[in-house]
Amino acid sequence: MHILWLKTELLHPVDKGGRIRTYQMLRELKKLHRVTYLTLDDGTASEDAISRAPEYCHEVIRVPFRTASKRSARFWAELAGNVVSRLPYAIAKYRVPALTEALRERVGRGDVDVVLCDFLSPSINVPSDLGVPIVLFQHNVEAAIWERHTQVASSPLKRAYMGEQWRRMRRFEGAECRRFDDVIAVSADDCRNLERAYGLDDVFEVPTGVDTDFFRPSGGVARNPQEMVFTGSMDWLPNEDGVTWFCDEILPRIRRAIPEATLRIVGRSPSRIVQDLAKKHAGVEVTGSVPDVRPHMERAGVFVIPLRIGGGTRLKVYEAMGMEIPIVSTTIGAEGLPVRDGEELLLADTPDAFADATVRLIRDMALGARIAQTAARRVRAEFGWREAAVRFAKICERGAARHASERQPSPNLVDTRLNASL
């Protein structure tokens, strides 16, 4: 099978959830099938990102694209112009006619079996008349993320803006899901939510995986039970909201019980809001990008996931499970993953409950070790990437076979044509 994979970026550095999931999935799919990777290229990709593309595809096609950097004059102009659009800004900024042209040209060669649209954002460039099945890979229910942004917005103006983006995203996402041949989600929860919200008959689930060989303690780093860690892309709004909420509402409660407790925020591109947390709160460190998150995870006593916004599944949960570090998470932070409160992690949704659970793990190292070991055994036994990729490929193969059968004329039609020609 030949898969044409459509995305808005090259994958290196593999340093955020969407890239990790795509990279690991494609690396496994490439062993089984031919993969052409068609992507936007805004000119910021490193030579390393370009040279390492063969790790996950047989052919890469890059379409030049210019995006507005956040808070630039062009960015604010685009936001202002988007006020009169029916499209959410997160979609409109990826409308690139040249990408549609490249997609048509590559499919037109006749050797592509299925087009896979990775995330909702590039779907605006996918025409419905390609002549091959088109599959939408939904890492999140995008409208649900914007709904949660609306619910936690800190001001009436921000709430109004987020609410309008949510309504636009809900309309666009529903229409796209209904026009694609198949939709793949990353959890059973997302499958049900997409089916219920948009009237879909059958959304396929491909569970999240983790590289269980990579995310494993080295044994050479001593844990500090009083140190907490959070990892993630720090230019993603749900992560920014989560660590801000943790520092403002939860960390002071923890430090009242354990004054030596600290938090390390590890992840790429921290916004000014995130950087300022280290100035506002004692015991907070913001690292920015790091070459490897594992040493930071291995030395910490508790992994915290204080997310109030999100969709899909959080890869950081499985990564922490593989690193044998006890986890405290909100319900949203562990959403869509088959993990159990009190077994593989502790769940808490209010500042008091989250602080209490964290203090409990800091003080009771035996409890933390039991939870961490239970989590590690489970993630290594059940959540590798190969199984996920095989399931993913079967869904694509089924769609390609169905599309081929629908294009075949029925026997009666063939007979009618033959008789007419005689």
RACOR-V883011 format. One line per field, one symbol per residue. psi: psi as a letter, one per 40 degrees, with the letter a starting at -180 (. if undefined). A space follows every 50 residues. Layout:
psi->???
This chain:
psi->ihhhhhieiiehigeiddddddddddddddddihhhhhiiheeehidddd dededeidhhhhhihhihiheidddddddddedeieiideddeehgdddd dddddddeeeehdihhhhiddedeehiefdeiihhhhhdihddddddddd deieidddddddddddddddddddddddeidihhieiddddddddddefi dhhihhiiaigeddghideehhihdehiihiiheehdddddddddddddd dddddddgdehihhhhiifhiddddeddddhiehhhdaiidhedddddei dhhigfheiiibihddddddddefhihhiidddeheigihheceihhhei dddddddddddddgdddddddddddddddddefidddddddddddddddd ddddddehiiddddddddddd.
